[in-house]
């Protein structure tokens, strides 16, 4: 017989929520590094010490991030920053160079580009969707649209085979949901 929960207990977040929380935490850490000049090892140590219990989701519920994914995104984005920025520059409109983009949006784009470049196990549509959702959480429609367009361009360039297999927009929605 399953244990009964008290009314104040919340169910444990699922794997997808923990992965999304790791992406959010990685973007927050990248932003912290940009704004403060903190070293990656200091930010990682701070996360492991103070933020392991969770980042707040849209409902203000703490969700514990998947630490391994958080660490991989943070390290990968930092180590491959020059390569990632070259990819971003190629995907951005000439009228919106990377240096002109708001810092937090640039961090979202860098982390998303890293996942598309360095984490082939994450389906491209899932990576794009996750980072567009992050942009939506912090910005208005214009920035969300920019994140979607830029990450979609990168995904199609780096992982075009995933798009060729789906058979169009319906396949894209199914892949993102799965």
C-alpha positions in Angstrom: 0.0 0.0 0.0 1.5 3.4 -1.0 2.3 5.9 1.7 -0.2 8.7 2.1 1.0 12.3 1.7 0.0 15.0 4.0 -1.8 17.9 2.3 1.3 20.1 2.5 3.6 17.7 0.8 4.2 18.1 -2.9 5.0 15.3 -5.3 8.6 14.9 -6.2 9.4 16.7 -9.5 9.8 14.4 -12.5 12.9 14.0 -14.6 11.8 16.5 -17.2 11.2 19.1 -14.6 14.7 18.4 -13.1 16.3 18.8 -16.5 14.5 22.0 -17.2 15.6 23.3 -13.7 19.2 22.4 -14.6 19.0 24.5 -17.8 17.5 27.4 -15.8 20.2 27.1 -13.2 22.9 27.0 -15.9 21.6 30.1 -17.5 21.5 31.8 -14.1 25.1 30.8 -13.4 26.2 32.0 -16.8 24.5 35.3 -16.1 26.2 35.5 -12.7 29.6 34.9 -14.3 28.9 37.6 -16.9 27.8 40.2 -14.4 30.2 39.5 -11.6 33.3 38.1 -13.4 33.1 35.1 -11.0 35.1 32.1 -12.0 33.3 28.9 -13.1 34.7 26.9 -10.2 33.4 29.4 -7.7 29.9 29.4 -9.3 29.8 25.6 -9.4 30.8 25.4 -5.7 28.2 28.0 -4.8 25.5 26.0 -6.7 26.5 22.8 -5.0 26.4 24.5 -1.6 23.4 26.8 -1.8 21.2 25.9 -4.7 21.1 22.2 -4.9 17.7 22.1 -3.3 16.1 23.8 -6.2 15.4 26.7 -8.5 11.9 28.1 -8.6 9.7 27.1 -11.4 6.9 29.3 -12.8 4.7 28.3 -9.8 7.4 29.4 -7.4 7.9 25.7 -6.5 11.5 24.7 -5.9 12.7 22.0 -8.3 16.0 20.3 -7.7 18.1 20.6 -10.9 19.8 17.6 -12.3 23.3 18.5 -11.2 25.2 16.6 -13.9 23.3 18.4 -16.7 23.8 21.8 -14.9 27.5 21.1 -14.7 27.8 19.9 -18.2 26.0 22.9 -19.7 28.0 25.4 -17.5 31.4 23.8 -18.3 30.6 23.2 -21.9 29.3 26.7 -22.6 32.3 28.2 -20.8 35.0 26.0 -22.4 33.5 26.3 -25.9 32.4 29.9 -25.7 34.5 31.1 -28.7 33.1 28.4 -30.9 29.6 29.0 -29.6 29.8 32.7 -30.3 31.0 32.1 -33.8 27.9 29.9 -34.4 25.6 32.5 -32.8 27.1 35.3 -34.9 26.4 33.3 -38.1 22.8 32.8 -37.0 22.1 36.3 -35.9 20.9 39.1 -38.2 23.7 41.6 -39.1 21.6 44.3 -37.5 21.6 42.5 -34.2 25.2 41.5 -33.4 25.8 39.4 -30.4 27.3 42.3 -28.5 24.0 44.2 -28.9 21.9 41.5 -27.3 20.9 41.8 -23.6 23.2 39.8 -21.4 20.6 37.3 -20.1 19.3 36.6 -23.6 22.8 36.1 -24.8 23.3 33.6 -21.9 20.2 31.7 -22.9 21.4 31.6 -26.6 24.9 30.4 -25.6 23.5 27.6 -23.4 21.0 26.6 -26.1 23.7 26.6 -28.8 26.0 24.5 -26.5 23.2 21.9 -26.1 22.7 21.8 -29.9 26.5 21.6 -30.5 27.7 19.4 -27.6 24.8 17.2 -26.4 23.6 15.1 -29.4 21.5 12.9 -27.0 19.2 15.9 -26.4 16.8 16.1 -29.5 17.3 19.4 -31.3 13.6 20.3 -31.0 13.7 19.7 -27.2 16.7 21.9 -26.8 15.2 24.7 -28.9 11.9 24.4 -27.0 13.5 24.5 -23.6 15.6 27.6 -24.2 12.7 29.4 -26.0 10.6 28.7 -22.8 13.4 30.2 -20.7 13.4 33.3 -23.0 9.6 33.5 -22.6 10.0 33.4 -18.8 12.2 36.5 -18.7 11.3 38.5 -21.8 8.5 39.7 -24.1 7.5 38.2 -27.4 10.2 39.9 -29.4 13.1 38.3 -27.5 11.3 35.0 -27.3 10.9 35.2 -31.1 14.5 36.0 -31.6 15.6 33.1 -29.4 13.3 30.8 -31.4 14.6 32.0 -34.7 18.3 31.9 -33.8 18.2 28.5 -32.1 16.1 27.0 -34.9 18.7 28.3 -37.4 21.5 26.7 -35.4 19.6 23.5 -34.9 18.9 23.1 -38.6 22.5 23.9 -39.5 24.0 21.6 -36.9 21.4 18.8 -36.9 19.5 19.1 -40.1 19.0 15.4 -40.3 16.7 15.6 -37.3 14.4 18.0 -39.1 14.4 16.0 -42.4 13.1 12.9 -40.6 10.1 14.6 -39.0 7.9 15.4 -42.0 7.1 19.0 -41.1 5.6 21.1 -38.2 3.3 18.3 -36.8 6.4 16.1 -36.4 8.2 19.0 -34.7 5.4 19.4 -32.2 5.4 15.7 -31.5 9.1 15.6 -31.1 9.1 18.6 -28.7 6.4 17.1 -26.6 8.1 13.7 -26.4 
